[in-house]
């Protein structure tokens, strides 16, 4: 019998959203007449905008002609898309990246899970708690997490984010090699100020650490005081890798396209002290293990950064922003404590009467046929919370909230 990777044997029984799906499936089977509404998983409901559909059609036509057919593309992404991203996302904010520091992929989830491959098995990982499970699980799969006890891993440095500290993690007492930050945060829906991010960048520079910055929800930021990219902070290009996605920005959950920035200035050290470029290491990794995002998808993604797509996207994002505000207002009107929902598509609700997260999930599902996500699934500090998403249609969101009010 072959020897397995023992780190997998130590993982919790199932991925959070797999367990959510299992319970929802059981509820549907037991109550086939029920209309289940999901405010749980962060999947979008609005169709792709016309500009993206037009770009897809044009790219498909190209693929049907010998003169414009494309086969294997560059693993790091086509230049036309990388340049469009640079011109739209970074140059207007004074960020001096180069196009070859941008890597196109099939999803931010893939990239944040795979990026840990660049770091040694003994590298120390720091995570906020609660946290997007992929950060934690991917490092556990690599054997970097230690032993699991009481919902935490022994070798991971946890950074509590609670209402008591304003969901702003304190700098770690123990020096990590890798620091995962998500802003706007999944799951809490909260943001870090420019001053807070500056402290993290300064800390990483002083302690020879790398920040893995997940900016998948930056398009929901509505205040000029909040940075959209960590590279707006001076010196961040020396210590940070940034991840972005079109899944929520442009509804690409079914198309799959994201991009990760790995600056040339980023360095790491081998065991013998040799200095290596993390940019070159990621390029090597992608060229070895990844064949690139499809051409037609990259053409569709390019359209996102051009006119008239921007106006179309703003209207679509406005639907989700209104949903988030409706969820937040409903929670507060019921006298419940809730966070997020302003610069984020997520509302982080403290469960009523001190209910456990899974108990609240089961209550919502059994009594209202509404799906949320139990906060404890995001970490120990998530116990006693639930996450609601704003990605359902306005009609479904309103109906779910009416049911929520009726059972409370």
ZAFI-382367 format. One record per residue (C-alpha): residue number from 1; x, y, z; residue in one letter. Coordinates in pm, 1 decimal. Layout:
! residues N
{mardo NUM, {X, Y, Z}, 'A'}
...
//
This chain:
! residues 408
{mardo 1, {0.0, 0.0, 0.0}, 'X'}
{mardo 2, {144.1, 344.5, -92.1}, 'X'}
{mardo 3, {252.8, 586.0, 180.0}, 'X'}
{mardo 4, {33.7, 895.1, 194.1}, 'X'}
{mardo 5, {99.1, 1253.8, 293.4}, 'X'}
{mardo 6, {29.4, 1232.3, 668.1}, 'X'}
{mardo 7, {-63.5, 1601.5, 676.9}, 'X'}
{mardo 8, {-388.7, 1518.2, 496.5}, 'X'}
{mardo 9, {-478.5, 1263.3, 762.3}, 'X'}
{mardo 10, {-459.7, 1538.5, 1025.2}, 'X'}
{mardo 11, {-704.5, 1768.0, 842.9}, 'X'}
{mardo 12, {-1053.5, 1828.5, 984.0}, 'X'}
{mardo 13, {-1320.5, 1597.9, 844.1}, 'X'}
{mardo 14, {-1436.3, 1826.2, 560.9}, 'X'}
{mardo 15, {-1391.8, 2167.2, 406.8}, 'X'}
{mardo 16, {-1630.3, 2420.7, 562.7}, 'X'}
{mardo 17, {-1844.3, 2476.4, 255.4}, 'X'}
{mardo 18, {-1862.9, 2104.7, 184.2}, 'X'}
{mardo 19, {-2024.8, 2054.2, 525.0}, 'X'}
{mardo 20, {-2262.1, 2343.8, 459.6}, 'X'}
{mardo 21, {-2359.1, 2184.3, 127.3}, 'X'}
{mardo 22, {-2411.6, 1845.4, 294.7}, 'X'}
{mardo 23, {-2654.0, 1989.3, 549.7}, 'X'}
{mardo 24, {-2840.9, 2189.1, 285.8}, 'X'}
{mardo 25, {-2875.7, 1877.6, 69.1}, 'X'}
{mardo 26, {-3018.8, 1683.3, 362.0}, 'X'}
{mardo 27, {-3267.7, 1963.7, 430.8}, 'X'}
{mardo 28, {-3381.3, 1972.1, 67.5}, 'X'}
{mardo 29, {-3434.7, 1597.1, 66.9}, 'X'}
{mardo 30, {-3634.2, 1609.5, 389.5}, 'X'}
{mardo 31, {-3837.7, 1913.1, 277.9}, 'X'}
{mardo 32, {-3869.7, 1900.7, -102.4}, 'X'}
{mardo 33, {-4144.1, 2163.8, -90.5}, 'X'}
{mardo 34, {-3915.2, 2422.6, 73.3}, 'X'}
{mardo 35, {-3764.5, 2705.9, -126.8}, 'X'}
{mardo 36, {-3410.3, 2725.7, 7.3}, 'X'}
{mardo 37, {-3244.2, 3067.4, -21.9}, 'X'}
{mardo 38, {-2868.6, 3087.0, 15.5}, 'X'}
{mardo 39, {-2697.5, 3382.4, 177.3}, 'X'}
{mardo 40, {-2409.4, 3150.9, 258.0}, 'X'}
{mardo 41, {-2149.7, 3078.4, -9.7}, 'X'}
{mardo 42, {-2021.3, 3385.9, -190.0}, 'X'}
{mardo 43, {-2145.9, 3300.5, -538.9}, 'X'}
{mardo 44, {-2288.9, 3573.8, -759.7}, 'X'}
{mardo 45, {-2642.1, 3583.7, -901.1}, 'X'}
{mardo 46, {-2631.8, 3855.7, -1165.0}, 'X'}
{mardo 47, {-2549.0, 3757.2, -1526.8}, 'X'}
{mardo 48, {-2233.0, 3866.1, -1703.8}, 'X'}
{mardo 49, {-2248.6, 4223.5, -1830.1}, 'X'}
{mardo 50, {-2302.8, 4291.0, -2204.8}, 'X'}
{mardo 51, {-1944.5, 4411.3, -2262.3}, 'X'}
{mardo 52, {-1806.8, 4080.4, -2135.4}, 'X'}
{mardo 53, {-2054.0, 3875.0, -2341.5}, 'X'}
{mardo 54, {-1956.5, 4070.4, -2654.2}, 'X'}
{mardo 55, {-1585.6, 4010.5, -2587.8}, 'X'}
{mardo 56, {-1651.1, 3638.4, -2537.2}, 'X'}
{mardo 57, {-1835.8, 3613.1, -2868.4}, 'X'}
{mardo 58, {-1556.5, 3793.5, -3052.2}, 'X'}
{mardo 59, {-1291.2, 3571.1, -2895.8}, 'X'}
{mardo 60, {-1486.7, 3254.4, -2981.2}, 'X'}
{mardo 61, {-1511.4, 3371.3, -3344.1}, 'X'}
{mardo 62, {-1134.2, 3425.2, -3345.7}, 'X'}
{mardo 63, {-1081.2, 3070.7, -3226.2}, 'X'}
{mardo 64, {-1281.6, 2943.0, -3522.7}, 'X'}
{mardo 65, {-1051.6, 3095.6, -3785.7}, 'X'}
{mardo 66, {-710.4, 2966.7, -3884.7}, 'X'}
{mardo 67, {-557.4, 3315.1, -3893.6}, 'X'}
{mardo 68, {-662.8, 3410.8, -3541.8}, 'X'}
{mardo 69, {-677.2, 3073.0, -3362.5}, 'X'}
{mardo 70, {-477.8, 3053.5, -3037.8}, 'X'}
{mardo 71, {-327.8, 2740.5, -2887.2}, 'X'}
{mardo 72, {-114.8, 2733.6, -2575.2}, 'X'}
{mardo 73, {-78.9, 3081.0, -2432.1}, 'X'}
{mardo 74, {179.5, 3226.6, -2195.2}, 'X'}
{mardo 75, {143.4, 3068.9, -1850.8}, 'X'}
{mardo 76, {171.5, 3409.2, -1683.4}, 'X'}
{mardo 77, {-106.6, 3557.4, -1900.0}, 'X'}
{mardo 78, {-139.7, 3748.5, -2224.7}, 'X'}
{mardo 79, {25.0, 4089.4, -2241.0}, 'X'}
{mardo 80, {-299.0, 4260.3, -2346.8}, 'X'}
{mardo 81, {-467.8, 4166.9, -2017.8}, 'X'}
{mardo 82, {-170.6, 4238.4, -1795.5}, 'X'}
{mardo 83, {-132.6, 4583.9, -1950.2}, 'X'}
{mardo 84, {-504.8, 4654.4, -1909.8}, 'X'}
{mardo 85, {-487.5, 4561.1, -1540.6}, 'X'}
{mardo 86, {-183.4, 4780.5, -1489.6}, 'X'}
{mardo 87, {-348.0, 5081.0, -1655.2}, 'X'}
{mardo 88, {-678.8, 5042.4, -1470.3}, 'X'}
{mardo 89, {-596.8, 4909.9, -1123.6}, 'X'}
{mardo 90, {-254.7, 5041.3, -1036.1}, 'X'}
{mardo 91, {-127.5, 5340.7, -1233.8}, 'X'}
{mardo 92, {-423.5, 5564.8, -1136.0}, 'X'}
{mardo 93, {-335.9, 5497.4, -769.1}, 'X'}
{mardo 94, {28.9, 5584.7, -816.2}, 'X'}
{mardo 95, {142.5, 5221.9, -788.5}, 'X'}
{mardo 96, {460.0, 5160.6, -989.7}, 'X'}
{mardo 97, {427.2, 4795.2, -1086.7}, 'X'}
{mardo 98, {544.0, 4642.5, -1414.1}, 'X'}
{mardo 99, {320.9, 4430.0, -1637.1}, 'X'}
{mardo 100, {545.9, 4125.8, -1595.2}, 'X'}
{mardo 101, {487.2, 4140.2, -1218.2}, 'X'}
{mardo 102, {121.4, 4049.4, -1285.5}, 'X'}
{mardo 103, {30.5, 3679.9, -1322.6}, 'X'}
{mardo 104, {-308.4, 3575.5, -1464.6}, 'X'}
{mardo 105, {-472.6, 3263.2, -1323.4}, 'X'}
{mardo 106, {-804.0, 3077.6, -1300.5}, 'X'}
{mardo 107, {-891.6, 3202.8, -953.1}, 'X'}
{mardo 108, {-762.4, 3371.2, -639.2}, 'X'}
{mardo 109, {-848.2, 3059.7, -439.8}, 'X'}
{mardo 110, {-598.8, 2864.3, -651.7}, 'X'}
{mardo 111, {-328.7, 3125.8, -608.0}, 'X'}
{mardo 112, {-365.6, 3177.4, -232.8}, 'X'}
{mardo 113, {-360.0, 2800.4, -192.2}, 'X'}
{mardo 114, {-59.5, 2747.3, -418.0}, 'X'}
{mardo 115, {158.4, 3040.3, -311.2}, 'X'}
{mardo 116, {268.3, 2857.9, 3.9}, 'X'}
{mardo 117, {471.2, 2622.2, -218.4}, 'X'}
{mardo 118, {736.7, 2894.3, -245.4}, 'X'}
{mardo 119, {812.4, 2873.0, 126.3}, 'X'}
{mardo 120, {1001.4, 2612.3, 324.8}, 'X'}
{mardo 121, {829.7, 2340.6, 530.2}, 'X'}
{mardo 122, {954.4, 2506.0, 850.0}, 'X'}
{mardo 123, {824.8, 2853.1, 759.0}, 'X'}
{mardo 124, {606.9, 3005.2, 1031.4}, 'X'}
{mardo 125, {258.9, 3112.5, 921.9}, 'X'}
{mardo 126, {52.0, 3392.1, 1078.1}, 'X'}
{mardo 127, {-323.1, 3401.6, 1018.4}, 'X'}
{mardo 128, {-604.3, 3622.2, 1136.3}, 'X'}
{mardo 129, {-879.0, 3441.6, 1328.4}, 'X'}
{mardo 130, {-1144.5, 3418.3, 1189.1}, 'X'}
{mardo 131, {-992.1, 3350.0, 848.6}, 'X'}
{mardo 132, {-1070.8, 3227.8, 497.5}, 'X'}
{mardo 133, {-1012.3, 2851.8, 541.0}, 'X'}
{mardo 134, {-791.0, 2808.5, 233.4}, 'X'}
{mardo 135, {-503.2, 2999.1, 395.2}, 'X'}
{mardo 136, {-496.5, 2762.0, 689.2}, 'X'}
{mardo 137, {-582.3, 2436.7, 513.2}, 'X'}
{mardo 138, {-328.0, 2476.6, 231.9}, 'X'}
{mardo 139, {-45.8, 2520.5, 483.6}, 'X'}
{mardo 140, {-173.8, 2226.4, 686.3}, 'X'}
{mardo 141, {-170.9, 2013.2, 369.4}, 'X'}
{mardo 142, {192.2, 2111.6, 318.1}, 'X'}
{mardo 143, {279.9, 1984.8, 666.9}, 'X'}
{mardo 144, {353.9, 2332.7, 797.5}, 'X'}
{mardo 145, {82.1, 2357.5, 1063.8}, 'X'}
{mardo 146, {187.2, 2109.3, 1332.0}, 'X'}
{mardo 147, {-74.4, 1925.8, 1540.5}, 'X'}
{mardo 148, {-440.2, 2021.8, 1562.8}, 'X'}
{mardo 149, {-609.3, 2061.5, 1900.4}, 'X'}
{mardo 150, {-925.4, 2246.4, 2000.8}, 'X'}
{mardo 151, {-969.4, 2386.6, 1650.1}, 'X'}
{mardo 152, {-618.5, 2528.5, 1614.0}, 'X'}
{mardo 153, {-282.2, 2416.0, 1479.6}, 'X'}
{mardo 154, {21.0, 2417.6, 1708.0}, 'X'}
{mardo 155, {268.0, 2580.4, 1466.8}, 'X'}
{mardo 156, {42.9, 2852.0, 1327.5}, 'X'}
{mardo 157, {47.5, 3200.9, 1481.2}, 'X'}
{mardo 158, {-313.4, 3314.2, 1525.0}, 'X'}
{mardo 159, {-406.3, 3682.2, 1523.2}, 'X'}
{mardo 160, {-748.8, 3725.8, 1687.5}, 'X'}
{mardo 161, {-989.1, 3965.7, 1514.4}, 'X'}
{mardo 162, {-1283.3, 4036.4, 1741.8}, 'X'}
{mardo 163, {-1536.6, 4307.5, 1809.1}, 'X'}
{mardo 164, {-1334.0, 4393.4, 2117.6}, 'X'}
{mardo 165, {-1026.0, 4489.0, 1912.8}, 'X'}
{mardo 166, {-1224.8, 4639.7, 1626.8}, 'X'}
{mardo 167, {-1133.0, 4340.2, 1406.3}, 'X'}
{mardo 168, {-782.3, 4479.8, 1370.9}, 'X'}
{mardo 169, {-520.8, 4211.4, 1440.4}, 'X'}
{mardo 170, {-233.3, 4298.5, 1668.7}, 'X'}
{mardo 171, {122.8, 4253.9, 1545.9}, 'X'}
{mardo 172, {244.6, 3904.1, 1637.3}, 'X'}
{mardo 173, {466.9, 3846.0, 1935.9}, 'X'}
{mardo 174, {635.2, 3556.6, 1756.5}, 'X'}
{mardo 175, {799.9, 3638.9, 1424.4}, 'X'}
{mardo 176, {632.3, 3471.1, 1123.7}, 'X'}
{mardo 177, {770.8, 3417.6, 773.6}, 'X'}
{mardo 178, {431.0, 3446.0, 605.3}, 'X'}
{mardo 179, {147.9, 3679.3, 709.1}, 'X'}
{mardo 180, {-197.7, 3639.3, 552.9}, 'X'}
{mardo 181, {-411.1, 3954.0, 548.9}, 'X'}
{mardo 182, {-748.1, 3994.8, 375.5}, 'X'}
{mardo 183, {-895.6, 4341.0, 320.3}, 'X'}
{mardo 184, {-1190.2, 4387.7, 288.5}, 'X'}
{mardo 185, {-1199.0, 4087.5, 512.5}, 'X'}
{mardo 186, {-1362.5, 3756.2, 444.4}, 'X'}
{mardo 187, {-1551.6, 3665.6, 662.9}, 'X'}
{mardo 188, {-1596.7, 3970.2, 889.0}, 'X'}
{mardo 189, {-1658.4, 4228.1, 615.2}, 'X'}
{mardo 190, {-1437.2, 4477.8, 798.1}, 'X'}
{mardo 191, {-1144.6, 4678.7, 659.3}, 'X'}
{mardo 192, {-801.3, 4787.6, 775.1}, 'X'}
{mardo 193, {-711.4, 5155.3, 768.0}, 'X'}
{mardo 194, {-414.9, 5295.9, 580.9}, 'X'}
{mardo 195, {-239.4, 5345.3, 914.5}, 'X'}
{mardo 196, {-297.8, 4982.2, 1012.9}, 'X'}
{mardo 197, {-163.8, 4850.1, 681.8}, 'X'}
{mardo 198, {135.8, 5079.9, 713.6}, 'X'}
{mardo 199, {214.5, 4919.6, 1050.6}, 'X'}
{mardo 200, {200.2, 4575.3, 890.2}, 'X'}
{mardo 201, {425.2, 4676.2, 601.7}, 'X'}
{mardo 202, {675.3, 4832.7, 841.8}, 'X'}
{mardo 203, {663.6, 4519.8, 1058.5}, 'X'}
{mardo 204, {724.3, 4291.2, 759.7}, 'X'}
{mardo 205, {1021.6, 4501.3, 646.1}, 'X'}
{mardo 206, {1173.7, 4504.5, 993.3}, 'X'}
{mardo 207, {1120.8, 4131.7, 1049.2}, 'X'}
{mardo 208, {1202.4, 3991.5, 704.9}, 'X'}
{mardo 209, {847.9, 3857.1, 655.2}, 'X'}
{mardo 210, {620.6, 3837.6, 349.6}, 'X'}
{mardo 211, {260.5, 3963.5, 354.5}, 'X'}
{mardo 212, {15.6, 3761.4, 144.6}, 'X'}
{mardo 213, {-252.3, 4024.2, 82.7}, 'X'}
{mardo 214, {-592.8, 3909.9, -40.6}, 'X'}
{mardo 215, {-772.2, 4201.3, -209.4}, 'X'}
{mardo 216, {-1043.8, 3995.6, -380.5}, 'X'}
{mardo 217, {-1316.8, 4233.0, -257.1}, 'X'}
{mardo 218, {-1148.2, 4568.0, -314.5}, 'X'}
{mardo 219, {-1415.2, 4675.5, -566.0}, 'X'}
{mardo 220, {-1662.1, 4707.0, -275.7}, 'X'}
{mardo 221, {-1456.2, 4977.5, -102.3}, 'X'}
{mardo 222, {-1653.6, 5301.6, -106.3}, 'X'}
{mardo 223, {-1428.0, 5537.3, 88.5}, 'X'}
{mardo 224, {-1122.1, 5719.3, -53.8}, 'X'}
{mardo 225, {-960.8, 5681.1, 288.7}, 'X'}
{mardo 226, {-927.5, 5304.0, 247.4}, 'X'}
{mardo 227, {-656.3, 5169.2, 18.5}, 'X'}
{mardo 228, {-750.8, 4932.5, -264.4}, 'X'}
{mardo 229, {-401.6, 4786.1, -297.7}, 'X'}
{mardo 230, {-134.4, 4720.7, -39.1}, 'X'}
{mardo 231, {112.8, 4868.5, -287.5}, 'X'}
{mardo 232, {-33.6, 5209.6, -208.8}, 'X'}
{mardo 233, {167.9, 5177.5, 112.9}, 'X'}
{mardo 234, {534.8, 5282.4, 65.5}, 'X'}
{mardo 235, {771.6, 4986.2, 74.0}, 'X'}
{mardo 236, {500.5, 4722.5, 27.6}, 'X'}
{mardo 237, {648.0, 4611.5, -303.7}, 'X'}
{mardo 238, {946.5, 4482.3, -105.1}, 'X'}
{mardo 239, {741.1, 4260.9, 127.4}, 'X'}
{mardo 240, {396.6, 4185.5, -19.5}, 'X'}
{mardo 241, {225.5, 3959.0, -271.9}, 'X'}
{mardo 242, {-126.9, 4072.3, -365.7}, 'X'}
{mardo 243, {-416.0, 3858.4, -493.4}, 'X'}
{mardo 244, {-715.6, 3987.9, -688.5}, 'X'}
{mardo 245, {-1013.3, 3821.0, -851.7}, 'X'}
{mardo 246, {-1280.7, 3898.7, -1109.4}, 'X'}
{mardo 247, {-1523.5, 3655.8, -945.2}, 'X'}
{mardo 248, {-1695.0, 3923.0, -736.2}, 'X'}
{mardo 249, {-1578.3, 4230.6, -926.4}, 'X'}
{mardo 250, {-1725.6, 4113.3, -1257.2}, 'X'}
{mardo 251, {-1922.8, 3797.1, -1181.2}, 'X'}
{mardo 252, {-1657.6, 3558.0, -1313.5}, 'X'}
{mardo 253, {-1729.5, 3277.4, -1064.4}, 'X'}
{mardo 254, {-1817.1, 3056.3, -1362.0}, 'X'}
{mardo 255, {-1558.5, 3193.2, -1606.6}, 'X'}
{mardo 256, {-1262.4, 3181.6, -1365.0}, 'X'}
{mardo 257, {-1005.8, 3458.7, -1391.9}, 'X'}
{mardo 258, {-786.4, 3622.9, -1128.5}, 'X'}
{mardo 259, {-446.2, 3786.9, -1105.1}, 'X'}
{mardo 260, {-162.4, 3787.6, -856.3}, 'X'}
{mardo 261, {109.8, 4049.3, -822.4}, 'X'}
{mardo 262, {460.4, 3934.3, -729.9}, 'X'}
{mardo 263, {702.7, 4229.9, -745.8}, 'X'}
{mardo 264, {1062.0, 4190.6, -858.8}, 'X'}
{mardo 265, {1184.4, 4342.1, -530.9}, 'X'}
{mardo 266, {1055.9, 4050.0, -323.6}, 'X'}
{mardo 267, {1334.8, 3825.7, -197.0}, 'X'}
{mardo 268, {1365.0, 3509.2, 9.4}, 'X'}
{mardo 269, {1660.9, 3310.0, 139.3}, 'X'}
{mardo 270, {1748.2, 2947.5, 76.0}, 'X'}
{mardo 271, {1881.1, 2727.6, 357.6}, 'X'}
{mardo 272, {2238.8, 2803.8, 251.8}, 'X'}
{mardo 273, {2172.5, 3178.7, 264.2}, 'X'}
{mardo 274, {2138.7, 3228.0, -109.7}, 'X'}
{mardo 275, {1904.1, 3513.4, -196.7}, 'X'}
{mardo 276, {1625.8, 3421.0, -438.2}, 'X'}
{mardo 277, {1360.3, 3618.5, -624.9}, 'X'}
{mardo 278, {1005.3, 3519.6, -525.8}, 'X'}
{mardo 279, {890.5, 3659.4, -860.6}, 'X'}
{mardo 280, {1119.2, 3421.7, -1047.3}, 'X'}
{mardo 281, {1018.5, 3132.7, -822.5}, 'X'}
{mardo 282, {647.5, 3192.9, -888.6}, 'X'}
{mardo 283, {712.6, 3220.8, -1261.8}, 'X'}
{mardo 284, {897.0, 2888.7, -1249.8}, 'X'}
{mardo 285, {615.7, 2730.0, -1051.8}, 'X'}
{mardo 286, {344.7, 2853.2, -1289.1}, 'X'}
{mardo 287, {534.7, 2748.7, -1601.4}, 'X'}
{mardo 288, {579.3, 2400.6, -1455.1}, 'X'}
{mardo 289, {233.4, 2337.3, -1308.2}, 'X'}
{mardo 290, {-8.0, 2566.3, -1490.9}, 'X'}
{mardo 291, {-107.5, 2597.1, -1856.6}, 'X'}
{mardo 292, {-272.3, 2936.1, -1833.2}, 'X'}
{mardo 293, {-619.2, 3087.5, -1822.5}, 'X'}
{mardo 294, {-807.7, 3030.0, -2153.2}, 'X'}
{mardo 295, {-765.6, 3290.3, -2426.2}, 'X'}
{mardo 296, {-1138.4, 3361.3, -2457.9}, 'X'}
{mardo 297, {-1164.0, 3417.7, -2080.9}, 'X'}
{mardo 298, {-867.9, 3657.5, -2087.0}, 'X'}
{mardo 299, {-1031.7, 3853.9, -2369.1}, 'X'}
{mardo 300, {-1349.0, 3872.5, -2160.3}, 'X'}
{mardo 301, {-1140.4, 3986.1, -1863.2}, 'X'}
{mardo 302, {-972.3, 4254.2, -2074.6}, 'X'}
{mardo 303, {-1316.6, 4397.9, -2152.9}, 'X'}
{mardo 304, {-1377.5, 4444.1, -1778.8}, 'X'}
{mardo 305, {-1109.3, 4713.8, -1770.6}, 'X'}
{mardo 306, {-1240.1, 4906.0, -2072.4}, 'X'}
{mardo 307, {-1538.9, 5126.9, -2144.6}, 'X'}
{mardo 308, {-1835.6, 5071.2, -2148.2}, 'X'}
{mardo 309, {-1784.6, 4785.0, -1902.2}, 'X'}
{mardo 310, {-1707.4, 5010.9, -1607.4}, 'X'}
{mardo 311, {-2052.0, 5170.7, -1602.2}, 'X'}
{mardo 312, {-2218.0, 4831.7, -1647.4}, 'X'}
{mardo 313, {-2014.5, 4682.6, -1362.5}, 'X'}
{mardo 314, {-2086.2, 4973.6, -1131.6}, 'X'}
{mardo 315, {-2458.9, 4916.3, -1178.7}, 'X'}
{mardo 316, {-2416.3, 4546.4, -1103.8}, 'X'}
{mardo 317, {-2201.6, 4604.9, -796.5}, 'X'}
{mardo 318, {-2462.5, 4854.0, -680.8}, 'X'}
{mardo 319, {-2711.9, 4567.3, -655.2}, 'X'}
{mardo 320, {-2485.1, 4371.8, -422.5}, 'X'}
{mardo 321, {-2398.4, 4679.7, -218.5}, 'X'}
{mardo 322, {-2768.6, 4750.3, -168.9}, 'X'}
{mardo 323, {-2822.7, 4389.5, -61.2}, 'X'}
{mardo 324, {-2542.5, 4418.6, 194.5}, 'X'}
{mardo 325, {-2691.9, 4737.1, 334.5}, 'X'}
{mardo 326, {-3035.9, 4571.2, 352.5}, 'X'}
{mardo 327, {-2893.0, 4275.8, 546.8}, 'X'}
{mardo 328, {-2700.8, 4501.4, 784.6}, 'X'}
{mardo 329, {-3000.7, 4730.2, 843.2}, 'X'}
{mardo 330, {-3229.1, 4434.3, 911.4}, 'X'}
{mardo 331, {-2989.4, 4289.5, 1166.6}, 'X'}
{mardo 332, {-2945.7, 4618.4, 1350.9}, 'X'}
{mardo 333, {-3321.0, 4690.5, 1343.1}, 'X'}
{mardo 334, {-3369.4, 4363.2, 1530.1}, 'X'}
{mardo 335, {-3127.0, 4480.3, 1797.0}, 'X'}
{mardo 336, {-2854.6, 4240.5, 1681.3}, 'X'}
{mardo 337, {-2486.0, 4325.3, 1665.0}, 'X'}
{mardo 338, {-2354.1, 4311.4, 1309.6}, 'X'}
{mardo 339, {-2040.3, 4425.8, 1128.7}, 'X'}
{mardo 340, {-1925.4, 4475.1, 769.8}, 'X'}
{mardo 341, {-2175.0, 4534.2, 491.4}, 'X'}
{mardo 342, {-2036.9, 4878.7, 407.7}, 'X'}
{mardo 343, {-1713.0, 4818.9, 216.1}, 'X'}
{mardo 344, {-1777.3, 4449.0, 169.0}, 'X'}
{mardo 345, {-2040.1, 4202.6, 41.8}, 'X'}
{mardo 346, {-2032.1, 4025.2, 379.2}, 'X'}
{mardo 347, {-2221.1, 4092.1, 702.4}, 'X'}
{mardo 348, {-2077.4, 3935.5, 1017.6}, 'X'}
{mardo 349, {-2356.5, 3878.3, 1268.3}, 'X'}
{mardo 350, {-2314.3, 3802.8, 1636.1}, 'X'}
{mardo 351, {-2567.6, 3525.7, 1693.6}, 'X'}
{mardo 352, {-2862.6, 3608.4, 1920.5}, 'X'}
{mardo 353, {-2869.8, 3495.0, 2281.3}, 'X'}
{mardo 354, {-2518.1, 3353.0, 2263.7}, 'X'}
{mardo 355, {-2614.0, 3069.0, 2029.7}, 'X'}
{mardo 356, {-2336.4, 2848.5, 1894.0}, 'X'}
{mardo 357, {-2260.7, 2910.5, 1526.2}, 'X'}
{mardo 358, {-2377.0, 2572.2, 1397.0}, 'X'}
{mardo 359, {-2689.3, 2587.0, 1616.1}, 'X'}
{mardo 360, {-2779.0, 2920.2, 1457.4}, 'X'}
{mardo 361, {-2706.8, 2776.8, 1110.7}, 'X'}
{mardo 362, {-2938.6, 2483.5, 1179.5}, 'X'}
{mardo 363, {-3208.1, 2715.5, 1315.5}, 'X'}
{mardo 364, {-3199.8, 2932.6, 1003.5}, 'X'}
{mardo 365, {-3206.4, 2630.6, 773.8}, 'X'}
{mardo 366, {-3474.1, 2430.6, 955.4}, 'X'}
{mardo 367, {-3709.4, 2719.5, 1043.6}, 'X'}
{mardo 368, {-3657.5, 2958.1, 751.6}, 'X'}
{mardo 369, {-3488.1, 2752.3, 476.8}, 'X'}
{mardo 370, {-3220.5, 3023.7, 467.7}, 'X'}
{mardo 371, {-2853.0, 2934.4, 440.3}, 'X'}
{mardo 372, {-2581.1, 3134.1, 615.2}, 'X'}
{mardo 373, {-2225.7, 3030.3, 702.9}, 'X'}
{mardo 374, {-2141.6, 2939.5, 1064.9}, 'X'}
{mardo 375, {-1869.3, 3167.8, 1194.7}, 'X'}
{mardo 376, {-1681.8, 2894.6, 1380.3}, 'X'}
{mardo 377, {-1601.5, 2741.0, 1042.4}, 'X'}
{mardo 378, {-1362.9, 3032.9, 991.5}, 'X'}
{mardo 379, {-1177.8, 2978.7, 1318.8}, 'X'}
{mardo 380, {-1213.4, 2966.8, 1695.1}, 'X'}
{mardo 381, {-1280.2, 3341.4, 1719.1}, 'X'}
{mardo 382, {-1572.0, 3295.6, 1482.1}, 'X'}
{mardo 383, {-1772.5, 3096.9, 1736.8}, 'X'}
{mardo 384, {-2092.8, 3280.1, 1815.9}, 'X'}
{mardo 385, {-2103.8, 3450.6, 1475.0}, 'X'}
{mardo 386, {-2255.9, 3384.3, 1133.3}, 'X'}
{mardo 387, {-2168.2, 3524.6, 792.0}, 'X'}
{mardo 388, {-2428.9, 3646.1, 544.1}, 'X'}
{mardo 389, {-2345.7, 3728.2, 182.0}, 'X'}
{mardo 390, {-2500.8, 3991.1, -42.6}, 'X'}
{mardo 391, {-2476.9, 3797.3, -368.2}, 'X'}
{mardo 392, {-2831.6, 3666.4, -397.8}, 'X'}
{mardo 393, {-3080.7, 3859.6, -609.5}, 'X'}
{mardo 394, {-3252.5, 4155.7, -439.1}, 'X'}
{mardo 395, {-3581.8, 3963.9, -440.4}, 'X'}
{mardo 396, {-3429.7, 3655.0, -279.1}, 'X'}
{mardo 397, {-3238.5, 3866.1, -26.5}, 'X'}
{mardo 398, {-3556.4, 4048.3, 78.0}, 'X'}
{mardo 399, {-3749.2, 3721.2, 107.3}, 'X'}
{mardo 400, {-3471.6, 3564.3, 316.9}, 'X'}
{mardo 401, {-3465.2, 3864.1, 549.9}, 'X'}
{mardo 402, {-3843.7, 3852.6, 594.0}, 'X'}
{mardo 403, {-3812.5, 3489.0, 700.8}, 'X'}
{mardo 404, {-3522.0, 3580.6, 929.9}, 'X'}
{mardo 405, {-3734.2, 3846.8, 1100.5}, 'X'}
{mardo 406, {-4026.9, 3608.4, 1142.0}, 'X'}
{mardo 407, {-3828.0, 3347.8, 1338.5}, 'X'}
{mardo 408, {-3670.5, 3607.4, 1568.1}, 'X'}
//
